[in-house]
Amino acid sequence: MNTTFRRNNFDDIVNVISQLTAGIDFWLLGATGFLLYTGLNVLRCSAQTYGYFEKQFEFFLAGLVILIAVSRIPYRFWLKPWVIPIIYIGNLLLLAAVVVIGHEGHGAQRWLALGPVTLQPSELAKIVVIFTLAAWFKRFPVRGFFDIFKALAIIVPPAFLVFKQPDLGTSLTFGAVFIGMAFWAGATITDVFVLASPVASLILSAVDMQWALYFIAAVGLLLLVTWRIKSWHFLVRLLLIVAIMGANYAATVARPHLWGHLKDYQQKRLTSFVNPWSDPRGSGYHILQSLIAIGSGGVQGTGLGKGNQSQGAFIPERHTDFIFAVIGEELGFKVTVLVVIAYTIICVRALIIAFNCRGDPAGSTMAIGLMCMFIFHAFINMGMTMGMMPVTGVPLPFLSYGGTALIVDLTCIGLLQSIHLYNPPPKKDVWASL
């Protein structure tokens, strides 16, 4: 009798646990948990005098509650026709308010005080843009080249308002998310190349104008050979190629004028990574100190709280933009590799979730947008600490200090869990129609 009663109780407990853990992607949560644990430990041991750990832990608890709630809310709720306009317009109003009455810090005006709460609307804008693009591509999939420009109008207003703060890194994030989602929704590789080519021409013209001209000529030749649309007459295709080459050349001509709209520190950050030794005590200081810190950590690291560069405050913004350099110095190569693997797991799982959810284009493109956001942030941040990318102020997800950023990152994990949980059966006819 007692044995039967205990067995029934045990079965009930197992059933409750199974119901609570149903639909959880443990790989995704495991990688996220490792990054959170690492980030909180680094903040506790390397920046404890400023109270960053205590504040970040509070944000973590709030974000964890939001993650659990969002993961159990069907992701389609955020894509409803009456939800999208509200959150999109509301976020634009918040971004506009930042430009007018926002708080300034470190030469940028990015924060907005709403009573006792201080928000960074540019972080919220990332999720809002992903929601809006996912809803748009569900209703208007990319069936032709010109469909891309209709969707492009969605990211222009928030990107412009964020750029005015100024926040160059987040503005570029919108572009990375848009390209990834547009490609997944039907754009071809050639379409993506056409969209990105003016940016490449602009960057090359800053290095060497002759290289930019060679690139523009290569763009025209490549499109002439590969860009073949059956519905386009050859003359139409030729005119479009000439127009695209003209847009690339216009980008090189406009570069000096666009350059003038950047803040002085932004100009120095974008150029110093090419040769940081040209100004080792000025614009190149951040990168050089970061490289010294990572190099001195070796394989094993110096130990938490024992790094010469980090504890001596030689690394600027060691709790935010350059926290990866602190990890490299104090925890060594062995942990930095695990950090890279953790980000890889998150992005691969997001890709798998998107593929499994291909029966619902909205959920699938949303997962791709979240993946692109994580890839862009991790690649740019780790690249700039190693001198391979310009310093743009992009935070490292789950590791860098920042309340709004951490809550947004955890919300994104919750959204991926929701897509995984409420993944509908694949409908090949729906996806094939795109």
Backbone hydrogen bonds, N-H to C=O, Kabsch-Sander energy under -0.5 kcal/mol:
donor,donor_aa,acceptor,acceptor_aa,energy
5,F,1,M,-2.3
6,R,2,N,-2.7
7,R,3,T,-2.2
8,N,4,T,-2.2
9,N,5,F,-2.2
10,F,6,R,-2.6
11,D,7,R,-2.4
12,D,8,N,-2.2
13,I,9,N,-2.3
14,V,10,F,-2.5
15,N,11,D,-2.3
16,V,12,D,-2.3
17,I,13,I,-2.6
18,S,14,V,-2.5
19,Q,15,N,-2.2
20,L,16,V,-2.3
21,T,17,I,-2.1
22,A,18,S,-0.6
24,I,21,T,-1.8
26,F,24,I,-1.0
29,L,25,D,-2.1
30,G,26,F,-2.7
31,A,27,W,-2.2
32,T,28,L,-1.9
33,G,29,L,-2.8
34,F,30,G,-2.1
35,L,31,A,-1.9
36,L,32,T,-2.4
37,Y,33,G,-2.5
38,T,34,F,-2.4
39,G,35,L,-2.7
40,L,36,L,-2.6
41,N,37,Y,-1.9
42,V,38,T,-2.2
43,L,39,G,-2.3
44,R,40,L,-2.1
45,C,41,N,-2.2
46,S,42,V,-2.6
47,A,43,L,-1.2
50,Y,47,A,-1.2
51,G,48,Q,-1.1
52,Y,47,A,-1.0
55,K,51,G,-1.8
56,Q,52,Y,-2.8
57,F,53,F,-2.5
58,E,54,E,-1.7
59,F,55,K,-2.2
60,F,56,Q,-2.3
61,L,57,F,-2.2
62,A,58,E,-2.1
63,G,59,F,-2.9
64,L,60,F,-2.4
65,V,61,L,-1.8
66,I,62,A,-2.0
67,L,63,G,-2.7
68,I,64,L,-2.3
69,A,65,V,-2.3
70,V,66,I,-3.2
71,S,67,L,-2.4
72,R,68,I,-0.9
72,R,69,A,-0.7
73,I,69,A,-0.7
73,I,70,V,-0.8
77,F,74,P,-2.2
78,W,75,Y,-1.0
79,L,76,R,-1.2
80,K,77,F,-1.3
83,V,80,K,-1.0
84,I,80,K,-2.1
86,I,82,W,-0.6
87,I,83,V,-2.3
88,Y,84,I,-2.5
89,I,85,P,-2.4
90,G,86,I,-2.3
91,N,87,I,-2.0
92,L,88,Y,-2.0
93,L,89,I,-2.2
94,L,90,G,-1.9
95,L,91,N,-2.5
96,A,92,L,-2.4
97,A,93,L,-2.2
98,V,94,L,-1.8
99,V,95,L,-1.5
100,V,96,A,-1.4
101,I,97,A,-3.4
102,G,98,V,-1.7
103,H,111,W,-3.2
105,G,108,A,-3.1
108,A,105,G,-1.4
109,Q,165,Q,-2.3
110,R,103,H,-0.7
110,R,108,A,-0.7
111,W,103,H,-1.4
112,L,119,L,-2.7
114,L,112,L,-0.6
114,L,117,V,-3.5
115,G,113,A,-0.6
117,V,114,L,-1.5
119,L,112,L,-2.9
119,L,117,V,-0.5
123,E,120,Q,-2.0
124,L,120,Q,-1.0
125,A,121,P,-2.2
126,K,122,S,-0.6
126,K,123,E,-0.9
127,I,123,E,-0.7
128,V,124,L,-2.0
129,V,125,A,-2.7
130,I,126,K,-1.9
131,F,127,I,-2.7
132,T,128,V,-2.6
133,L,129,V,-2.8
134,A,130,I,-2.3
135,A,131,F,-2.4
136,W,132,T,-2.3
137,F,133,L,-3.0
138,K,134,A,-1.5
139,R,135,A,-1.5
140,F,136,W,-3.7
142,V,185,A,-1.1
143,R,141,P,-0.9
147,D,144,G,-1.0
148,I,144,G,-0.6
148,I,145,F,-1.1
150,K,146,F,-0.8
151,A,147,D,-1.4
152,L,148,I,-1.8
153,A,149,F,-0.8
153,A,150,K,-0.5
154,I,151,A,-1.8
155,I,151,A,-0.5
155,I,152,L,-0.8
156,V,152,L,-1.0
159,A,155,I,-2.2
160,F,156,V,-2.5
161,L,157,P,-2.2
162,V,158,P,-2.4
163,F,159,A,-2.3
164,K,160,F,-1.6
165,Q,162,V,-1.3
167,D,162,V,-0.9
169,G,392,T,-0.9
171,S,167,D,-1.6
172,L,168,L,-2.1
173,T,169,G,-1.4
174,F,170,T,-1.5
175,G,171,S,-1.0
176,A,172,L,-2.1
177,V,173,T,-2.6
178,F,174,F,-2.6
179,I,175,G,-2.4
180,G,176,A,-2.0
181,M,177,V,-2.4
182,A,178,F,-2.8
183,F,179,I,-2.2
184,W,180,G,-2.0
185,A,181,M,-1.7
186,G,183,F,-1.1
187,A,182,A,-2.5
192,V,188,T,-2.2
193,F,189,I,-2.4
194,V,190,T,-2.4
195,L,191,D,-2.1
196,A,192,V,-2.2
197,S,193,F,-1.7
200,A,196,A,-1.9
201,S,197,S,-2.6
202,L,198,P,-2.2
203,I,199,V,-2.3
204,L,200,A,-2.6
205,S,201,S,-2.2
206,A,202,L,-1.1
207,V,203,I,-1.0
208,D,204,L,-3.4
212,A,208,D,-1.6
213,L,209,M,-2.0
214,Y,210,Q,-2.2
215,F,211,W,-2.4
216,I,212,A,-2.3
217,A,213,L,-2.1
218,A,214,Y,-2.1
219,V,215,F,-2.4
220,G,216,I,-2.1
221,L,217,A,-2.1
222,L,218,A,-2.7
223,L,219,V,-2.5
224,L,220,G,-1.9
225,V,221,L,-1.5
226,T,222,L,-2.7
227,W,223,L,-1.9
228,R,226,T,-1.6
229,I,227,W,-0.6
230,K,228,R,-0.5
232,W,229,I,-1.9
237,R,233,H,-2.4
238,L,234,F,-2.4
239,L,235,L,-2.3
240,L,236,V,-2.2
241,I,237,R,-2.2
242,V,238,L,-2.2
243,A,239,L,-2.2
244,I,240,L,-2.4
245,M,241,I,-2.4
246,G,242,V,-2.3
247,A,243,A,-2.2
248,N,244,I,-2.1
249,Y,245,M,-2.3
250,A,246,G,-2.7
251,A,247,A,-1.7
252,T,248,N,-1.5
253,V,249,Y,-2.1
254,A,250,A,-2.5
255,R,251,A,-0.8
258,L,254,A,-2.8
259,W,255,R,-3.0
260,G,256,P,-1.2
261,H,257,H,-0.5
261,H,258,L,-1.2
262,L,259,W,-1.2
267,Q,263,K,-2.1
268,K,264,D,-1.9
269,R,265,Y,-2.1
270,L,266,Q,-2.1
271,T,267,Q,-1.0
272,S,268,K,-2.4
273,F,269,R,-0.7
274,V,271,T,-1.0
275,N,271,T,-0.7
278,S,275,N,-1.8
279,D,276,P,-1.2
282,G,279,D,-1.3
284,G,279,D,-2.2
285,Y,282,G,-1.4
288,L,284,G,-2.2
289,Q,285,Y,-2.5
290,S,286,H,-1.9
291,L,287,I,-2.5
292,I,288,L,-2.3
293,A,289,Q,-2.1
294,I,290,S,-2.5
295,G,291,L,-2.4
296,S,292,I,-2.3
297,G,293,A,-1.1
298,G,294,I,-0.7
298,G,295,G,-0.6
301,G,297,G,-2.1
302,T,329,E,-2.2
303,G,330,E,-2.4
306,K,303,G,-2.2
311,Q,307,G,-2.5
312,G,308,N,-1.5
313,A,310,S,-1.2
314,F,309,Q,-2.4
315,I,309,Q,-1.2
318,R,315,I,-0.8
320,T,317,E,-1.3
322,F,317,E,-2.3
323,I,320,T,-1.2
325,A,322,F,-0.5
326,V,322,F,-1.1
327,I,323,I,-2.1
328,G,324,F,-2.3
329,E,325,A,-2.0
330,E,326,V,-2.9
331,L,327,I,-2.2
332,G,327,I,-0.8
333,F,298,G,-2.3
334,K,299,V,-1.9
335,V,331,L,-0.6
335,V,332,G,-0.7
336,T,332,G,-1.9
337,V,333,F,-2.2
338,L,334,K,-1.1
339,V,335,V,-2.4
340,V,336,T,-2.2
341,I,337,V,-2.5
342,A,338,L,-2.5
343,Y,339,V,-2.1
344,T,340,V,-2.2
345,I,341,I,-2.5
346,I,342,A,-2.2
347,C,343,Y,-2.4
348,V,344,T,-2.8
349,R,345,I,-2.8
350,A,346,I,-2.0
351,L,347,C,-2.1
352,I,348,V,-2.5
353,I,349,R,-2.7
354,A,350,A,-2.3
355,F,351,L,-2.2
356,N,352,I,-2.8
357,C,353,I,-1.5
358,R,355,F,-1.3
360,D,357,C,-2.4
364,S,360,D,-2.3
365,T,361,P,-2.7
366,M,362,A,-1.9
367,A,363,G,-2.1
368,I,364,S,-1.8
369,G,365,T,-2.3
370,L,366,M,-2.2
371,M,367,A,-2.2
372,C,368,I,-2.7
373,M,369,G,-1.9
374,F,370,L,-2.0
375,I,371,M,-2.7
376,F,372,C,-2.6
377,H,373,M,-2.3
378,A,374,F,-2.5
379,F,375,I,-2.7
380,I,376,F,-2.5
381,N,377,H,-2.4
382,M,378,A,-2.3
383,G,379,F,-1.9
384,M,380,I,-2.3
385,T,381,N,-1.7
386,M,382,M,-0.9
387,G,384,M,-1.0
388,M,383,G,-2.9
389,M,383,G,-1.1
391,V,269,R,-1.0
392,T,390,P,-0.9
399,L,396,L,-1.6
400,S,396,L,-2.6
401,Y,319,H,-2.9
406,L,402,G,-2.2
407,I,403,G,-2.4
408,V,404,T,-2.4
409,D,405,A,-2.5
410,L,406,L,-2.5
411,T,407,I,-2.1
412,C,408,V,-2.2
413,I,409,D,-1.7
414,G,410,L,-2.1
415,L,411,T,-2.3
416,L,412,C,-2.2
417,Q,413,I,-2.4
418,S,414,G,-2.1
419,I,415,L,-2.6
420,H,416,L,-2.2
421,L,417,Q,-2.6
422,Y,418,S,-3.0
423,N,420,H,-0.7
428,K,426,P,-0.6
430,V,427,K,-0.8
431,W,427,K,-2.0
432,A,428,K,-2.8
433,S,429,D,-1.1
434,L,431,W,-1.4
